[in-house]
Amino acid sequence: MSIWLITGCSSGLGKGIAQAVLKRGEKAAETQMENRLKEIREWMEVSSQSDYR
């Protein structure tokens, strides 16, 4: 299993990559500049519970 380091995960390409990585069942360490941690945690939980693993 890979662990990805993804920067800029609060929106755009970084968010898309993070979601794809989580859907594959892999782990990600994500960074972001904006104060959107609650929103990021919510979509991480949804992505990790998906059927795409």
PyMOL Python script that loads the backbone (N, CA, C, O; Angstrom):
from pymol import cmd

cmd.read_pdbstr("""\
ATOM      1  N   MET A   1       0.841  -1.170   0.000  1.00  0.00           N
ATOM      2  CA  MET A   1       0.000   0.000   0.000  1.00  0.00           C
ATOM      3  C   MET A   1       0.895   1.245   0.000  1.00  0.00           C
ATOM      4  O   MET A   1       1.868   1.328   0.750  1.00  0.00           O
ATOM      5  N   SER A   2       0.555   2.182  -0.832  1.00  0.00           N
ATOM      6  CA  SER A   2       1.310   3.426  -0.917  1.00  0.00           C
ATOM      7  C   SER A   2       0.757   4.459   0.046  1.00  0.00           C
ATOM      8  O   SER A   2      -0.418   4.423   0.412  1.00  0.00           O
ATOM      9  N   ILE A   3       1.622   5.384   0.451  1.00  0.00           N
ATOM     10  CA  ILE A   3       1.194   6.558   1.200  1.00  0.00           C
ATOM     11  C   ILE A   3       1.595   7.771   0.375  1.00  0.00           C
ATOM     12  O   ILE A   3       2.775   7.975   0.086  1.00  0.00           O
ATOM     13  N   TRP A   4       0.614   8.570   0.000  1.00  0.00           N
ATOM     14  CA  TRP A   4       0.829   9.732  -0.853  1.00  0.00           C
ATOM     15  C   TRP A   4       0.954  10.986  -0.001  1.00  0.00           C
ATOM     16  O   TRP A   4       0.259  11.122   1.006  1.00  0.00           O
ATOM     17  N   LEU A   5       1.831  11.903  -0.392  1.00  0.00           N
ATOM     18  CA  LEU A   5       1.899  13.237   0.187  1.00  0.00           C
ATOM     19  C   LEU A   5       1.304  14.169  -0.853  1.00  0.00           C
ATOM     20  O   LEU A   5       1.858  14.335  -1.939  1.00  0.00           O
ATOM     21  N   ILE A   6       0.168  14.778  -0.513  1.00  0.00           N
ATOM     22  CA  ILE A   6      -0.554  15.619  -1.460  1.00  0.00           C
ATOM     23  C   ILE A   6      -0.667  17.021  -0.888  1.00  0.00           C
ATOM     24  O   ILE A   6      -1.177  17.208   0.217  1.00  0.00           O
ATOM     25  N   THR A   7      -0.190  18.008  -1.640  1.00  0.00           N
ATOM     26  CA  THR A   7      -0.299  19.395  -1.204  1.00  0.00           C
ATOM     27  C   THR A   7      -1.475  20.055  -1.918  1.00  0.00           C
ATOM     28  O   THR A   7      -1.851  19.661  -3.022  1.00  0.00           O
ATOM     29  N   GLY A   8      -2.040  21.054  -1.277  1.00  0.00           N
ATOM     30  CA  GLY A   8      -3.138  21.791  -1.887  1.00  0.00           C
ATOM     31  C   GLY A   8      -4.415  20.980  -2.008  1.00  0.00           C
ATOM     32  O   GLY A   8      -5.111  21.063  -3.020  1.00  0.00           O
ATOM     33  N   CYS A   9      -4.728  20.199  -0.988  1.00  0.00           N
ATOM     34  CA  CYS A   9      -5.867  19.277  -1.109  1.00  0.00           C
ATOM     35  C   CYS A   9      -7.214  19.901  -0.785  1.00  0.00           C
ATOM     36  O   CYS A   9      -8.227  19.201  -0.798  1.00  0.00           O
ATOM     37  N   SER A  10      -7.256  21.183  -0.498  1.00  0.00           N
ATOM     38  CA  SER A  10      -8.544  21.788  -0.155  1.00  0.00           C
ATOM     39  C   SER A  10      -9.404  22.078  -1.379  1.00  0.00           C
ATOM     40  O   SER A  10     -10.608  22.299  -1.248  1.00  0.00           O
ATOM     41  N   SER A  11      -8.799  22.080  -2.574  1.00  0.00           N
ATOM     42  CA  SER A  11      -9.586  22.330  -3.788  1.00  0.00           C
ATOM     43  C   SER A  11      -8.789  21.923  -5.025  1.00  0.00           C
ATOM     44  O   SER A  11      -7.605  21.595  -4.951  1.00  0.00           O
ATOM     45  N   GLY A  12      -9.467  21.956  -6.140  1.00  0.00           N
ATOM     46  CA  GLY A  12      -8.817  21.756  -7.436  1.00  0.00           C
ATOM     47  C   GLY A  12      -8.160  20.407  -7.622  1.00  0.00           C
ATOM     48  O   GLY A  12      -8.669  19.377  -7.179  1.00  0.00           O
ATOM     49  N   LEU A  13      -7.008  20.434  -8.293  1.00  0.00           N
ATOM     50  CA  LEU A  13      -6.290  19.214  -8.642  1.00  0.00           C
ATOM     51  C   LEU A  13      -5.867  18.415  -7.408  1.00  0.00           C
ATOM     52  O   LEU A  13      -5.988  17.190  -7.386  1.00  0.00           O
ATOM     53  N   GLY A  14      -5.374  19.108  -6.389  1.00  0.00           N
ATOM     54  CA  GLY A  14      -4.964  18.414  -5.167  1.00  0.00           C
ATOM     55  C   GLY A  14      -6.104  17.653  -4.525  1.00  0.00           C
ATOM     56  O   GLY A  14      -5.923  16.523  -4.071  1.00  0.00           O
ATOM     57  N   LYS A  15      -7.284  18.266  -4.482  1.00  0.00           N
ATOM     58  CA  LYS A  15      -8.457  17.603  -3.915  1.00  0.00           C
ATOM     59  C   LYS A  15      -8.856  16.405  -4.763  1.00  0.00           C
ATOM     60  O   LYS A  15      -9.188  15.347  -4.228  1.00  0.00           O
ATOM     61  N   GLY A  16      -8.826  16.562  -6.072  1.00  0.00           N
ATOM     62  CA  GLY A  16      -9.169  15.461  -6.962  1.00  0.00           C
ATOM     63  C   GLY A  16      -8.223  14.284  -6.821  1.00  0.00           C
ATOM     64  O   GLY A  16      -8.654  13.131  -6.815  1.00  0.00           O
ATOM     65  N   ILE A  17      -6.942  14.570  -6.710  1.00  0.00           N
ATOM     66  CA  ILE A  17      -5.961  13.503  -6.524  1.00  0.00           C
ATOM     67  C   ILE A  17      -6.184  12.807  -5.190  1.00  0.00           C
ATOM     68  O   ILE A  17      -6.148  11.578  -5.115  1.00  0.00           O
ATOM     69  N   ALA A  18      -6.415  13.585  -4.137  1.00  0.00           N
ATOM     70  CA  ALA A  18      -6.646  13.008  -2.813  1.00  0.00           C
ATOM     71  C   ALA A  18      -7.864  12.093  -2.835  1.00  0.00           C
ATOM     72  O   ALA A  18      -7.821  10.995  -2.280  1.00  0.00           O
ATOM     73  N   GLN A  19      -8.931  12.525  -3.459  1.00  0.00           N
ATOM     74  CA  GLN A  19     -10.132  11.699  -3.522  1.00  0.00           C
ATOM     75  C   GLN A  19      -9.870  10.414  -4.306  1.00  0.00           C
ATOM     76  O   GLN A  19     -10.335   9.346  -3.909  1.00  0.00           O
ATOM     77  N   ALA A  20      -9.145  10.503  -5.392  1.00  0.00           N
ATOM     78  CA  ALA A  20      -8.844   9.307  -6.191  1.00  0.00           C
ATOM     79  C   ALA A  20      -7.973   8.330  -5.412  1.00  0.00           C
ATOM     80  O   ALA A  20      -8.192   7.120  -5.468  1.00  0.00           O
ATOM     81  N   VAL A  21      -6.991   8.846  -4.690  1.00  0.00           N
ATOM     82  CA  VAL A  21      -6.106   7.996  -3.889  1.00  0.00           C
ATOM     83  C   VAL A  21      -6.912   7.264  -2.816  1.00  0.00           C
ATOM     84  O   VAL A  21      -6.740   6.061  -2.621  1.00  0.00           O
ATOM     85  N   LEU A  22      -7.790   7.987  -2.124  1.00  0.00           N
ATOM     86  CA  LEU A  22      -8.589   7.367  -1.067  1.00  0.00           C
ATOM     87  C   LEU A  22      -9.565   6.347  -1.629  1.00  0.00           C
ATOM     88  O   LEU A  22      -9.808   5.315  -1.004  1.00  0.00           O
ATOM     89  N   LYS A  23     -10.124   6.620  -2.793  1.00  0.00           N
ATOM     90  CA  LYS A  23     -11.042   5.664  -3.412  1.00  0.00           C
ATOM     91  C   LYS A  23     -10.344   4.358  -3.764  1.00  0.00           C
ATOM     92  O   LYS A  23     -10.967   3.296  -3.780  1.00  0.00           O
ATOM     93  N   ARG A  24      -9.038   4.442  -4.049  1.00  0.00           N
ATOM     94  CA  ARG A  24      -8.266   3.237  -4.362  1.00  0.00           C
ATOM     95  C   ARG A  24      -7.880   2.467  -3.108  1.00  0.00           C
ATOM     96  O   ARG A  24      -7.294   1.388  -3.191  1.00  0.00           O
ATOM     97  N   GLY A  25      -8.211   3.031  -1.934  1.00  0.00           N
ATOM     98  CA  GLY A  25      -7.898   2.358  -0.679  1.00  0.00           C
ATOM     99  C   GLY A  25      -6.495   2.622  -0.176  1.00  0.00           C
ATOM    100  O   GLY A  25      -6.027   1.944   0.739  1.00  0.00           O
ATOM    101  N   GLU A  26      -5.819   3.594  -0.756  1.00  0.00           N
ATOM    102  CA  GLU A  26      -4.472   3.931  -0.320  1.00  0.00           C
ATOM    103  C   GLU A  26      -4.535   5.037   0.729  1.00  0.00           C
ATOM    104  O   GLU A  26      -5.589   5.633   0.951  1.00  0.00           O
ATOM    105  N   LYS A  27      -3.412   5.304   1.363  1.00  0.00           N
ATOM    106  CA  LYS A  27      -3.349   6.324   2.401  1.00  0.00           C
ATOM    107  C   LYS A  27      -2.770   7.615   1.829  1.00  0.00           C
ATOM    108  O   LYS A  27      -1.994   7.603   0.875  1.00  0.00           O
ATOM    109  N   ALA A  28      -3.177   8.740   2.449  1.00  0.00           N
ATOM    110  CA  ALA A  28      -2.691  10.038   1.999  1.00  0.00           C
ATOM    111  C   ALA A  28      -2.399  10.937   3.188  1.00  0.00           C
ATOM    112  O   ALA A  28      -3.162  10.979   4.153  1.00  0.00           O
ATOM    113  N   ALA A  29      -1.292  11.653   3.110  1.00  0.00           N
ATOM    114  CA  ALA A  29      -0.977  12.742   4.036  1.00  0.00           C
ATOM    115  C   ALA A  29      -1.208  14.009   3.232  1.00  0.00           C
ATOM    116  O   ALA A  29      -0.552  14.235   2.215  1.00  0.00           O
ATOM    117  N   GLU A  30      -2.136  14.828   3.686  1.00  0.00           N
ATOM    118  CA  GLU A  30      -2.576  15.958   2.877  1.00  0.00           C
ATOM    119  C   GLU A  30      -2.300  17.277   3.580  1.00  0.00           C
ATOM    120  O   GLU A  30      -2.387  17.376   4.804  1.00  0.00           O
ATOM    121  N   THR A  31      -1.966  18.292   2.785  1.00  0.00           N
ATOM    122  CA  THR A  31      -1.753  19.635   3.317  1.00  0.00           C
ATOM    123  C   THR A  31      -2.665  20.608   2.597  1.00  0.00           C
ATOM    124  O   THR A  31      -3.105  20.370   1.472  1.00  0.00           O
ATOM    125  N   GLN A  32      -2.936  21.711   3.278  1.00  0.00           N
ATOM    126  CA  GLN A  32      -3.750  22.764   2.684  1.00  0.00           C
ATOM    127  C   GLN A  32      -3.443  24.076   3.392  1.00  0.00           C
ATOM    128  O   GLN A  32      -3.000  24.081   4.540  1.00  0.00           O
ATOM    129  N   MET A  33      -3.678  25.178   2.708  1.00  0.00           N
ATOM    130  CA  MET A  33      -3.375  26.483   3.282  1.00  0.00           C
ATOM    131  C   MET A  33      -4.610  27.128   3.917  1.00  0.00           C
ATOM    132  O   MET A  33      -4.481  27.871   4.890  1.00  0.00           O
ATOM    133  N   GLU A  34      -5.764  26.866   3.398  1.00  0.00           N
ATOM    134  CA  GLU A  34      -6.969  27.481   3.910  1.00  0.00           C
ATOM    135  C   GLU A  34      -7.460  26.750   5.149  1.00  0.00           C
ATOM    136  O   GLU A  34      -7.095  25.598   5.386  1.00  0.00           O
ATOM    137  N   ASN A  35      -8.274  27.412   5.923  1.00  0.00           N
ATOM    138  CA  ASN A  35      -8.810  26.803   7.128  1.00  0.00           C
ATOM    139  C   ASN A  35     -10.078  26.029   6.782  1.00  0.00           C
ATOM    140  O   ASN A  35     -11.186  26.459   7.105  1.00  0.00           O
ATOM    141  N   ARG A  36      -9.907  24.885   6.124  1.00  0.00           N
ATOM    142  CA  ARG A  36     -11.036  24.066   5.683  1.00  0.00           C
ATOM    143  C   ARG A  36     -10.888  22.635   6.180  1.00  0.00           C
ATOM    144  O   ARG A  36     -11.345  21.695   5.528  1.00  0.00           O
ATOM    145  N   LEU A  37     -10.256  22.472   7.324  1.00  0.00           N
ATOM    146  CA  LEU A  37      -9.951  21.133   7.830  1.00  0.00           C
ATOM    147  C   LEU A  37     -11.208  20.300   8.052  1.00  0.00           C
ATOM    148  O   LEU A  37     -11.211  19.111   7.736  1.00  0.00           O
ATOM    149  N   LYS A  38     -12.283  20.895   8.592  1.00  0.00           N
ATOM    150  CA  LYS A  38     -13.513  20.140   8.844  1.00  0.00           C
ATOM    151  C   LYS A  38     -14.086  19.588   7.543  1.00  0.00           C
ATOM    152  O   LYS A  38     -14.479  18.423   7.478  1.00  0.00           O
ATOM    153  N   GLU A  39     -14.133  20.427   6.504  1.00  0.00           N
ATOM    154  CA  GLU A  39     -14.661  19.987   5.210  1.00  0.00           C
ATOM    155  C   GLU A  39     -13.811  18.863   4.623  1.00  0.00           C
ATOM    156  O   GLU A  39     -14.346  17.897   4.079  1.00  0.00           O
ATOM    157  N   ILE A  40     -12.497  18.987   4.732  1.00  0.00           N
ATOM    158  CA  ILE A  40     -11.582  17.965   4.199  1.00  0.00           C
ATOM    159  C   ILE A  40     -11.786  16.649   4.935  1.00  0.00           C
ATOM    160  O   ILE A  40     -11.835  15.590   4.310  1.00  0.00           O
ATOM    161  N   ARG A  41     -11.906  16.706   6.259  1.00  0.00           N
ATOM    162  CA  ARG A  41     -12.127  15.480   7.026  1.00  0.00           C
ATOM    163  C   ARG A  41     -13.422  14.790   6.607  1.00  0.00           C
ATOM    164  O   ARG A  41     -13.478  13.563   6.515  1.00  0.00           O
ATOM    165  N   GLU A  42     -14.461  15.582   6.354  1.00  0.00           N
ATOM    166  CA  GLU A  42     -15.741  15.008   5.959  1.00  0.00           C
ATOM    167  C   GLU A  42     -15.632  14.251   4.638  1.00  0.00           C
ATOM    168  O   GLU A  42     -16.110  13.121   4.538  1.00  0.00           O
ATOM    169  N   TRP A  43     -15.008  14.858   3.616  1.00  0.00           N
ATOM    170  CA  TRP A  43     -14.940  14.131   2.352  1.00  0.00           C
ATOM    171  C   TRP A  43     -13.935  12.999   2.401  1.00  0.00           C
ATOM    172  O   TRP A  43     -14.044  12.048   1.626  1.00  0.00           O
ATOM    173  N   MET A  44     -12.934  13.078   3.315  1.00  0.00           N
ATOM    174  CA  MET A  44     -12.024  11.946   3.486  1.00  0.00           C
ATOM    175  C   MET A  44     -12.781  10.752   4.057  1.00  0.00           C
ATOM    176  O   MET A  44     -12.569   9.617   3.630  1.00  0.00           O
ATOM    177  N   GLU A  45     -13.669  11.009   5.027  1.00  0.00           N
ATOM    178  CA  GLU A  45     -14.452   9.923   5.615  1.00  0.00           C
ATOM    179  C   GLU A  45     -15.376   9.301   4.584  1.00  0.00           C
ATOM    180  O   GLU A  45     -15.497   8.078   4.519  1.00  0.00           O
ATOM    181  N   VAL A  46     -16.022  10.120   3.786  1.00  0.00           N
ATOM    182  CA  VAL A  46     -16.920   9.611   2.744  1.00  0.00           C
ATOM    183  C   VAL A  46     -16.129   8.813   1.712  1.00  0.00           C
ATOM    184  O   VAL A  46     -16.558   7.737   1.295  1.00  0.00           O
ATOM    185  N   SER A  47     -14.971   9.341   1.298  1.00  0.00           N
ATOM    186  CA  SER A  47     -14.149   8.652   0.294  1.00  0.00           C
ATOM    187  C   SER A  47     -13.621   7.327   0.808  1.00  0.00           C
ATOM    188  O   SER A  47     -13.561   6.352   0.059  1.00  0.00           O
ATOM    189  N   SER A  48     -13.237   7.278   2.073  1.00  0.00           N
ATOM    190  CA  SER A  48     -12.670   6.029   2.606  1.00  0.00           C
ATOM    191  C   SER A  48     -13.747   4.969   2.821  1.00  0.00           C
ATOM    192  O   SER A  48     -13.424   3.790   2.964  1.00  0.00           O
ATOM    193  N   GLN A  49     -15.004   5.361   2.845  1.00  0.00           N
ATOM    194  CA  GLN A  49     -16.090   4.409   3.030  1.00  0.00           C
ATOM    195  C   GLN A  49     -16.735   3.995   1.708  1.00  0.00           C
ATOM    196  O   GLN A  49     -17.730   3.270   1.697  1.00  0.00           O
ATOM    197  N   SER A  50     -16.175   4.447   0.616  1.00  0.00           N
ATOM    198  CA  SER A  50     -16.786   4.166  -0.692  1.00  0.00           C
ATOM    199  C   SER A  50     -16.567   2.706  -1.098  1.00  0.00           C
ATOM    200  O   SER A  50     -15.776   1.984  -0.491  1.00  0.00           O
ATOM    201  N   ASP A  51     -17.276   2.303  -2.124  1.00  0.00           N
ATOM    202  CA  ASP A  51     -17.161   0.939  -2.646  1.00  0.00           C
ATOM    203  C   ASP A  51     -16.065   0.800  -3.697  1.00  0.00           C
ATOM    204  O   ASP A  51     -15.944  -0.259  -4.312  1.00  0.00           O
ATOM    205  N   TYR A  52     -15.269   1.834  -3.918  1.00  0.00           N
ATOM    206  CA  TYR A  52     -14.269   1.823  -4.969  1.00  0.00           C
ATOM    207  C   TYR A  52     -12.959   1.187  -4.556  1.00  0.00           C
ATOM    208  O   TYR A  52     -12.031   1.141  -5.364  1.00  0.00           O
ATOM    209  N   ARG A  53     -12.844   0.701  -3.351  1.00  0.00           N
ATOM    210  CA  ARG A  53     -11.586   0.111  -2.886  1.00  0.00           C
ATOM    211  C   ARG A  53     -11.256  -1.034  -3.725  1.00  0.00           C
ATOM    212  O   ARG A  53     -10.232  -1.682  -3.509  1.00  0.00           O
TER     213      ARG A  53
END
""", "prot")
cmd.dss("prot")
cmd.show_as("cartoon", "prot")
cmd.util.cbc("prot")
cmd.orient("prot")
